[in-house]
Amino acid sequence: MDKRLIRFFILAGFIALIISACTTTNDYEIGVLSKEEKTDIQKLREEEKLARDIYIKAYNTYEYFAFVNLYKGEQIHMDNLLNLEMQYMVEDIILPDTGKYVDESIQNFYNNHLSQITTSATDAFKVGMTTEEMIIYDIQNFENNTEEADILKVYSKIKCWSRNHLRLNYNFLNGDTLYQPQYITIEEYNAIINSDYENCE
């Protein structure tokens, strides 16, 4: 056999060996989601966009740096949910424009609270609290609809951060007691605002 041909086969085998060594196998099997699970992920991603858009509107109106931290946090949650959508091949329904949503209930929430956001900074923080409440409430329901560990992990982390955001909004109200929870129970609300910030990592 020609020496050049021998060298070719040796080199080809060596390259194949390198590729094989660098290729990792993933034994984790991605489950097939139900329609309800997919809808839950889509809705939560829109709710996180809603929260982000509310805080962007509040910052543009009052220029409180707290709103910057809040909307940056919501963007991270949106990105986490997008990763889930990509992993499970769920259609992303997010609209590019601020304040625009596919889900009619989310669109109505934004429209109904827009004037309150721009009335005063105090009212903007209260809208933020109501938004975080809604997210906590919905996640609690969404958690009952799935057994996928990675989805539950994302849900738990977002719920934890929503409790922190609820506390942050409340603290900027300087203990305003006129706020009444709209989605979670008064007992759950009091337990959140009267407890310390959580480590949600």
Beta strands, then each sheet from edge to edge (+ up, - down):
end
